[in-house]
Amino acid sequence: MKGAVSSGHPLTTEAATEILKKGGNAFDAVVAAGFASSVTEPTLTSLGGGGFCLVHRARDGERVLYDFFVNTPGLGIDDIKRPSLIPVDLRFKCTMQRFHIGMGSVAVPGMLRGLIDCCLDLCTMDMDDIIKPALRYLTEGVAVTEQQIYQLEILKPILTFSDYGREIFSLNSKGRLYNPLLKEFLSLCSPERWLEIFYDSGARRLHDMMRQHRALLSYEDMQNYRTIKRTPLRCVYRDTEIITNPPPSTGGMLICAALRYMDRHDYNTLSRPERMLLRVRAMEEMFNVKSANAGTTHISIIDSEGNAASMTTSNGTGSGCFFPDTGIMLNNMMGEDDLHPQGFFNSPPGIRVGSMMSPAFIMRNNEVHAILGSGGSKRIRTAMLQVISNLIDEEMTVREAVESPRIHLDDEGILQIEAGFNKEIIDYIKEHYRMNVWSEKDLYFGGVHTVMADFSGCGDPRRDGCYKRID
């Protein structure tokens, strides 16, 4: 089957294209890529995290958002007390940020169940074939990229928090990563066995571990977790529709709010500096609601039948803790302060946590025109806004739209400006905002992996993006 794939790692893209070449559809490919990414991008995603998959089914035009993000824990725990969180300060190139890890930071994971549910509903291939690329990578080991070496160094205090973490996140002599317990788990090649271990028998052991550390995640939490199928959020911008992630997540709402603000202005009459200022003003519209995720990755796929899938997943920064005997690192979503603006542990158990992740389609004449999404924590919303505007307003090619320099208005009201803007624009915006001009492009500004209906595409180079077309 023909198609196009864009993702955050060459091997993740390879997994999806392999499935398309074997005759699988976009949904077979996105599930294969989802499993593969848990192997190839372990600093960003995990079967112990969560995510969202936006799908467009060509045969009937149905569009559905599969929500398999995390739930708040604590069901069935009578003596609920605020668990302890372990603070960790991570140093990035230009800043330091505090995160919280440990057993107390783990929310109810949904990634494994979500991938299985997508497969049961949408896929045409057997799981044995879908899982083959991930198993091959686990057997051969994953050669890390330069970008991943940077991520491994940043996240070292978390990745080496446990004995098993220290074992698997130490590069061997060939610069490869291995995860033998994950290989053993996935080698079962059985969704039924995976679910039984992860959400039943193994969850009993996990419950005991959590209670020993006075953490909240319980056996009842795992038993009650379900994927939720939602009607996607829709907004109109210029002559297009934007289809994206609906509430309770906030990322899609914020992007639509910014687009509505921009739609009130005649973009074509503005100079280049004025257009950039309009984008910054639109970013201010986003501050009413806040939510974020730390480590995120994205996969965009379209096939020759017109099926499309846009999937964004995250493990936060990771909790440093592993699900027993599976090699699956658990998330730290209960320790991400941006996900809990009212404070940690103030929501009741069993509630879906909000997210900034915003897998999206740009639609024209009721057909998919572009498939895109991004990692990048709080920068997801601004990265997506700019790529959408580049494609629609500036009529850029997909590569130009993705690779053009970006801006981000941060929570302190400082405009972060990526390298590449000319002096005229910087001087003009400087009259209105405090700014910090970067000397290079950086993963801070997101990773918008994008494919188009004509099978063109671009993997964002800020985040090891890799695009491939199948003819």
Secondary structure, DSSP 4 states (H G I P E B T S, - for coil): --EEEEESSHHHHHHHHHHHHTT--HHHHHHHHHHHHHHH-TTT--TBSEEEEEEEETTTTEEEEEEE--B---TT-TT------EEEEEE-SS-EEEEEESGGG--B--HHHHHHHHHHHH--S-HHHHTHHHHHHHHH-EEPPHHHHHHHHHTHHHHTSSHHHHHHTS--TTSEE--HHHHHHHTT--HHHHHHIIIIIHHHHHHHHHHHTT----HHHHHH---EEEPPEEEEETTEEEEE--TT--HHHHHHHHHHHHHTS-GGGS-HHHHHHHHHHHHHGGGGS----SSEEEEEEEETTS-EEEEEEE-TT--S-B-TTT--BBP-GGG-GGG-TT-TT-SPTTPBPP-----EEEEETTEEEEEEEEE-TTHHHHHHHHHHHHHHTS---HHHHHHS--EEE-TTSEEEE-TT--HHHHHHHHTTSEEEE-SS--GGG-EEEEEETTS-EE--GGGT-EEEEE-
